[in-house]
Amino acid sequence: MPYRSGQKPGRGTYVCTGCGECRDLNYDTDPLPSCDRCNNNLFTRY
């Protein structure tokens, strides 16, 4: 299931579907940001 930037999917590592860049969220309240590398907004959970 893809996650969009702005959602709060919970703690974990998320992988950009555009370039593969990983993003770690440390808190359940953290919103998922857009990818820093390619500005994509779709991620999958690692």
Residue pairs with C-beta under 8 A, 6 or more apart in sequence:
1 44
1 45
2 17
2 42
2 43
2 44
3 9
3 14
3 32
3 42
3 43
3 44
3 45
4 32
4 41
4 42
4 43
5 31
5 32
5 33
5 34
5 35
5 41
5 42
5 43
6 31
6 32
6 41
7 31
7 32
8 28
8 29
8 30
8 31
8 32
9 25
9 32
9 45
10 25
10 28
11 25
11 26
11 27
11 28
11 30
12 24
12 25
12 45
12 46
13 22
13 23
13 24
13 25
13 45
13 46
14 22
14 23
14 24
14 25
14 32
14 43
14 44
14 45
14 46
15 21
15 22
15 23
15 43
15 44
15 45
15 46
16 22
16 23
16 35
16 37
16 38
16 40
16 42
16 43
17 40
17 42
17 43
17 44
18 35
18 38
18 40
18 42
19 35
19 37
19 38
19 40
21 35
21 36
21 37
21 38
22 46
23 32
23 33
23 35
23 43
25 32
32 43
34 40
34 41
35 41
35 43
